[in-house]
Amino acid sequence: MVKIDDVRAAAERLGGRVRRTPLLRADGGLWFKLEHAQHAGSFKTRGMLNRILAAPSIPAAGLVAASGGNAGLAAAYAARELGIPAEVFVPATAPAVKVAKLGKLGARVVQVGNEYAEAYAAAVVSAQSSGALFCHAYDDPFMVAGNGTLGLELLDQLPSGFDTVLVAVGGGGLIAGVLAALPPAVRVIAVEPVTAAALHSALAAGEPVDVPVSGVAADSLGARRAGLIAYEMAASAGTPSVLVDDQAIVDARRRLWDDYRQVVEHGTAAAYAALTSGAYVPADGERVVVLLCGANTNPSDLV
């Protein structure tokens, strides 16, 4: 279990290496945390930098990561900033915009399989062979603690308080960090695609289980199995998970552009889709924050 002290230590470790992302007041009691404006386009940069900086030493081979896209981008960005080599394994189905950006950041990109789990297996073998530091995309305490630093920012940015945070969930590295950072009085809601519901299924089964993965958000929320850290923290906190379908995600993504001029990827839009689809209905006067966590998308279909 990751604790608030771990998140505070991560905040100290990260120092000025990450952006303090803006908070946008939307309508009434609704805010958007604009974490998609983070370096490399997602929250994962916080966790990845913390993971690397917390390591006792960095092997000559550098680091290896597996990703649907965003964790790889975070790894590539962090490696470039710290002057170390990075090898990133992604599925063949990873969006071209993410693969191109990985190369631009200087990482060696290896495309393997059709989903994250296959890229992960290949990355583990590569790290074992080369001796590189393996950086798990979500089920790592330093990743989780680093991700949780955005929760500390939220507390500072909304000193009057808030009641609920909606978090899109894939493997669970973000929601675990948020749960560690925020006080128990704040309700944290997991939002997952119907077709990639790893945490939802784990909570129902009483342990992480393998799930089928497909749909428009599979590139960023396509973990076949929820991380053990996220499962244990969500189960302990009584965190509910709500499900949204692909059409709701597509509609929410377009509404974020049409109404607020925010360009996000489908996985990110899932969190807002909980509101726009009615999967989560706030009570009267409830103060809700939606985490917009990633922007690595092709915006051509928004205009």
URTA-V923892 format. One record per residue. N is the residue number from 1. RES is the residue in three letters. PHI is phi in degrees with one decimal (999 if undefined). PSI is psi in whole degrees, -180 to 180 (NA if undefined). Layout:
n=(N & N)
res=(RES & RES)
phi=(PHI & PHI)
psi=(PSI & PSI)
This chain:
n=(1 & 2 & 3 & 4 & 5 & 6 & 7 & 8 & 9 & 10 & 11 & 12 & 13 & 14 & 15 & 16 & 17 & 18 & 19 & 20 & 21 & 22 & 23 & 24 & 25 & 26 & 27 & 28 & 29 & 30 & 31 & 32 & 33 & 34 & 35 & 36 & 37 & 38 & 39 & 40 & 41 & 42 & 43 & 44 & 45 & 46 & 47 & 48 & 49 & 50 & 51 & 52 & 53 & 54 & 55 & 56 & 57 & 58 & 59 & 60 & 61 & 62 & 63 & 64 & 65 & 66 & 67 & 68 & 69 & 70 & 71 & 72 & 73 & 74 & 75 & 76 & 77 & 78 & 79 & 80 & 81 & 82 & 83 & 84 & 85 & 86 & 87 & 88 & 89 & 90 & 91 & 92 & 93 & 94 & 95 & 96 & 97 & 98 & 99 & 100 & 101 & 102 & 103 & 104 & 105 & 106 & 107 & 108 & 109 & 110 & 111 & 112 & 113 & 114 & 115 & 116 & 117 & 118 & 119 & 120 & 121 & 122 & 123 & 124 & 125 & 126 & 127 & 128 & 129 & 130 & 131 & 132 & 133 & 134 & 135 & 136 & 137 & 138 & 139 & 140 & 141 & 142 & 143 & 144 & 145 & 146 & 147 & 148 & 149 & 150 & 151 & 152 & 153 & 154 & 155 & 156 & 157 & 158 & 159 & 160 & 161 & 162 & 163 & 164 & 165 & 166 & 167 & 168 & 169 & 170 & 171 & 172 & 173 & 174 & 175 & 176 & 177 & 178 & 179 & 180 & 181 & 182 & 183 & 184 & 185 & 186 & 187 & 188 & 189 & 190 & 191 & 192 & 193 & 194 & 195 & 196 & 197 & 198 & 199 & 200 & 201 & 202 & 203 & 204 & 205 & 206 & 207 & 208 & 209 & 210 & 211 & 212 & 213 & 214 & 215 & 216 & 217 & 218 & 219 & 220 & 221 & 222 & 223 & 224 & 225 & 226 & 227 & 228 & 229 & 230 & 231 & 232 & 233 & 234 & 235 & 236 & 237 & 238 & 239 & 240 & 241 & 242 & 243 & 244 & 245 & 246 & 247 & 248 & 249 & 250 & 251 & 252 & 253 & 254 & 255 & 256 & 257 & 258 & 259 & 260 & 261 & 262 & 263 & 264 & 265 & 266 & 267 & 268 & 269 & 270 & 271 & 272 & 273 & 274 & 275 & 276 & 277 & 278 & 279 & 280 & 281 & 282 & 283 & 284 & 285 & 286 & 287 & 288 & 289 & 290 & 291 & 292 & 293 & 294 & 295 & 296 & 297 & 298 & 299 & 300 & 301 & 302 & 303)
res=(MET & VAL & LYS & ILE & ASP & ASP & VAL & ARG & ALA & ALA & ALA & GLU & ARG & LEU & GLY & GLY & ARG & VAL & ARG & ARG & THR & PRO & LEU & LEU & ARG & ALA & ASP & GLY & GLY & LEU & TRP & PHE & LYS & LEU & GLU & HIS & ALA & GLN & HIS & ALA & GLY & SER & PHE & LYS & THR & ARG & GLY & MET & LEU & ASN & ARG & ILE & LEU & ALA & ALA & PRO & SER & ILE & PRO & ALA & ALA & GLY & LEU & VAL & ALA & ALA & SER & GLY & GLY & ASN & ALA & GLY & LEU & ALA & ALA & ALA & TYR & ALA & ALA & ARG & GLU & LEU & GLY & ILE & PRO & ALA & GLU & VAL & PHE & VAL & PRO & ALA & THR & ALA & PRO & ALA & VAL & LYS & VAL & ALA & LYS & LEU & GLY & LYS & LEU & GLY & ALA & ARG & VAL & VAL & GLN & VAL & GLY & ASN & GLU & TYR & ALA & GLU & ALA & TYR & ALA & ALA & ALA & VAL & VAL & SER & ALA & GLN & SER & SER & GLY & ALA & LEU & PHE & CYS & HIS & ALA & TYR & ASP & ASP & PRO & PHE & MET & VAL & ALA & GLY & ASN & GLY & THR & LEU & GLY & LEU & GLU & LEU & LEU & ASP & GLN & LEU & PRO & SER & GLY & PHE & ASP & THR & VAL & LEU & VAL & ALA & VAL & GLY & GLY & GLY & GLY & LEU & ILE & ALA & GLY & VAL & LEU & ALA & ALA & LEU & PRO & PRO & ALA & VAL & ARG & VAL & ILE & ALA & VAL & GLU & PRO & VAL & THR & ALA & ALA & ALA & LEU & HIS & SER & ALA & LEU & ALA & ALA & GLY & GLU & PRO & VAL & ASP & VAL & PRO & VAL & SER & GLY & VAL & ALA & ALA & ASP & SER & LEU & GLY & ALA & ARG & ARG & ALA & GLY & LEU & ILE & ALA & TYR & GLU & MET & ALA & ALA & SER & ALA & GLY & THR & PRO & SER & VAL & LEU & VAL & ASP & ASP & GLN & ALA & ILE & VAL & ASP & ALA & ARG & ARG & ARG & LEU & TRP & ASP & ASP & TYR & ARG & GLN & VAL & VAL & GLU & HIS & GLY & THR & ALA & ALA & ALA & TYR & ALA & ALA & LEU & THR & SER & GLY & ALA & TYR & VAL & PRO & ALA & ASP & GLY & GLU & ARG & VAL & VAL & VAL & LEU & LEU & CYS & GLY & ALA & ASN & THR & ASN & PRO & SER & ASP & LEU & VAL)
phi=(999 & -93.1 & -109.6 & -59.3 & -63.5 & -66.2 & -68.1 & -63.6 & -64.3 & -63.6 & -60.9 & -65.2 & -66.1 & -73.9 & 51.8 & -93.4 & -82.0 & -119.6 & -81.5 & -83.6 & -78.7 & -70.0 & -116.6 & -106.2 & -76.8 & -94.3 & -137.6 & 55.2 & -97.3 & -117.3 & -127.8 & -115.7 & -88.9 & -88.1 & -73.0 & -68.2 & -87.5 & -68.7 & -50.0 & 66.2 & 82.5 & -162.5 & -60.0 & -63.6 & -62.6 & -61.1 & -65.9 & -67.3 & -62.0 & -63.5 & -59.6 & -71.7 & -66.4 & -82.5 & -68.5 & -58.5 & -158.7 & -110.2 & -61.9 & -59.2 & -73.5 & 81.2 & -127.5 & -128.7 & -138.6 & -117.3 & -162.4 & -78.7 & 153.7 & -70.6 & -64.6 & -64.7 & -62.9 & -63.7 & -63.5 & -64.4 & -64.5 & -61.8 & -63.0 & -62.7 & -65.2 & -96.3 & 73.2 & -126.2 & -71.3 & -139.2 & -119.8 & -123.2 & -99.1 & -132.9 & -66.5 & -63.2 & -87.4 & -59.8 & -56.0 & -58.0 & -63.3 & -74.9 & -63.4 & -62.6 & -69.2 & -58.2 & -64.0 & -64.2 & -80.1 & 98.7 & -80.9 & -84.0 & -104.8 & -123.2 & -99.6 & -139.0 & 70.9 & -113.4 & -149.4 & -55.0 & -57.8 & -72.9 & -64.0 & -61.1 & -60.2 & -68.0 & -66.0 & -61.6 & -61.8 & -62.3 & -64.5 & -64.6 & -73.7 & -91.4 & 82.9 & -68.0 & -73.8 & -87.5 & -112.2 & -66.8 & -68.2 & -151.7 & -95.6 & -146.0 & -62.5 & -73.8 & -60.6 & -61.5 & -63.7 & -63.4 & -59.8 & -65.5 & -62.7 & -68.7 & -66.0 & -62.5 & -62.2 & -57.5 & -60.8 & -75.7 & -77.8 & -122.9 & -65.6 & -75.1 & 100.2 & -151.1 & -100.0 & -142.2 & -125.9 & -99.9 & -128.8 & -69.3 & -126.9 & -113.4 & -83.2 & 107.0 & -65.5 & -78.2 & -65.4 & -64.0 & -64.9 & -64.9 & -62.5 & -69.6 & -84.9 & -93.6 & -69.3 & -58.2 & -67.8 & -85.6 & -86.1 & -106.5 & -112.6 & -81.3 & -124.5 & -134.3 & -66.2 & -55.7 & -91.7 & -154.2 & -108.2 & -66.4 & -72.1 & -55.8 & -68.9 & -63.9 & -64.3 & -71.2 & -86.5 & 85.0 & -172.8 & -62.0 & -134.9 & -73.5 & -131.9 & -70.4 & -130.5 & -162.3 & 101.5 & -67.8 & -104.0 & -65.4 & -67.2 & -113.4 & -116.0 & -98.2 & -68.5 & -73.5 & -142.8 & -65.6 & -65.9 & -64.5 & -61.0 & -62.9 & -60.5 & -63.7 & -71.6 & -66.9 & -64.7 & -64.6 & -85.2 & 69.1 & -69.5 & -82.7 & -121.5 & -111.6 & -112.6 & -130.7 & -91.6 & -59.5 & -64.5 & -63.6 & -66.4 & -60.7 & -63.7 & -66.4 & -61.7 & -67.6 & -66.1 & -61.8 & -76.2 & -62.9 & -91.8 & -129.8 & 55.0 & -106.6 & -98.9 & -131.8 & -82.2 & -61.0 & -59.4 & -64.4 & -63.8 & -56.5 & -62.5 & -71.7 & -60.2 & -59.9 & -81.4 & -68.1 & -91.3 & 84.9 & -64.2 & -129.5 & -115.0 & -66.0 & -73.8 & -57.5 & 81.6 & -68.8 & -97.5 & -117.5 & -111.8 & -104.1 & -82.5 & -98.3 & -104.4 & -156.7 & -128.2 & -85.4 & -143.7 & -91.6 & -80.4 & -63.0 & -89.1 & -96.9 & -121.7)
psi=(135 & 134 & 168 & -35 & -33 & -39 & -42 & -39 & -39 & -41 & -41 & -42 & -39 & -33 & -128 & 21 & -18 & 160 & 142 & 102 & 150 & 161 & 124 & 122 & 122 & -87 & 130 & -117 & 31 & 132 & 153 & 127 & 115 & 61 & -14 & -9 & 5 & 159 & 138 & 9 & 14 & 165 & -23 & -19 & -34 & -52 & -40 & -44 & -43 & -41 & -45 & -44 & -25 & -12 & 139 & -35 & 160 & 123 & 158 & -29 & -8 & -137 & 157 & 137 & 154 & 145 & 153 & -11 & -57 & -41 & -36 & -43 & -41 & -43 & -44 & -42 & -48 & -43 & -42 & -44 & -33 & -3 & 38 & 155 & 152 & 136 & 127 & 125 & 127 & 155 & 159 & -21 & 0 & 139 & 139 & -34 & -35 & -41 & -43 & -40 & -34 & -46 & -39 & -32 & -6 & 6 & 152 & 123 & 130 & 120 & 123 & 131 & -172 & -4 & 169 & -42 & -36 & -40 & -39 & -47 & -41 & -36 & -40 & -44 & -44 & -44 & -40 & -36 & -41 & -19 & 10 & 159 & 119 & 126 & 104 & 141 & -26 & -31 & 64 & 132 & -33 & -36 & -48 & -46 & -40 & -43 & -36 & -15 & -23 & -27 & -38 & -39 & -43 & -45 & -36 & -36 & -24 & 70 & -20 & -11 & 163 & 158 & -36 & 143 & 129 & 127 & 123 & 139 & 131 & -91 & -21 & 7 & -32 & -48 & -33 & -41 & -40 & -43 & -36 & -34 & -34 & 151 & 156 & -23 & -22 & 128 & 124 & 125 & 125 & 137 & 125 & 149 & 146 & -35 & 7 & 67 & 61 & -46 & -41 & -45 & -38 & -43 & -36 & -35 & -17 & 10 & 159 & 136 & 157 & 141 & 153 & 150 & 128 & -176 & 174 & -22 & 12 & -25 & -30 & -23 & 27 & 33 & 132 & -24 & 133 & 147 & 149 & -38 & -49 & -43 & -49 & -40 & -41 & -42 & -42 & -37 & -8 & 33 & 123 & 155 & 129 & 151 & 143 & 146 & 173 & -42 & -38 & -38 & -47 & -45 & -42 & -39 & -44 & -37 & -35 & -35 & -50 & -43 & -29 & -2 & 41 & 123 & 113 & 164 & 167 & -40 & -40 & -42 & -20 & -38 & -43 & -31 & -26 & -35 & -48 & -27 & -13 & 8 & -31 & 124 & 110 & 150 & 163 & 128 & -1 & 133 & 115 & 133 & 129 & 124 & 118 & 105 & -11 & 143 & 17 & 85 & 164 & 112 & 3 & -26 & 8 & -12 & NA)
